[in-house]
Amino acid sequence: MDNSVPMEARSWCELKLAVREGQPYREILTYAEEEEIDLICMGVRGTGFGMKALFGSNADRVLRQAPCPVLIARPLKPAPAPAPESNGGPK
């Protein structure tokens, strides 16, 4: 996780890691309040239709109830495979 923070940001950005037990969205919200977190970053998978399908219920609840800004990151869709090139030779 430490490698995800660029070197130029380390002078003004502090990365905090925590492990807690309970309902994920409640633990994230409680931790953010207790530690006065400035930004919550969450990764989501989201497959389907609608807010809950896009973000999942935990991410949706954190997004709506957080005491600070929330950054939601979804994985990129794989790029389509390039079309085979024709060699231009005789057919």
Stockholm file with secondary structure:
# STOCKHOLM 1.0

chainA/1-91         MDNSVPMEARSWCELKLAVREGQPYREILTYAEEEEIDLICMGVRGTGFGMKALFGSNADRVLRQAPCPVLIARPLKPAPAPAPESNGGPK
#=GR chainA/1-91 SS CGGGSCGGGTTTCCCCCCCCCSCHHHHHHHHHHHTTCSCEEEECCCCSSSHHHHHHHHHHHHHHHCSSCEEEECCCCCCCCCCCCCCCCCC
#=GC SS_cons        CGGGSCGGGTTTCCCCCCCCCSCHHHHHHHHHHHTTCSCEEEECCCCSSSHHHHHHHHHHHHHHHCSSCEEEECCCCCCCCCCCCCCCCCC
//
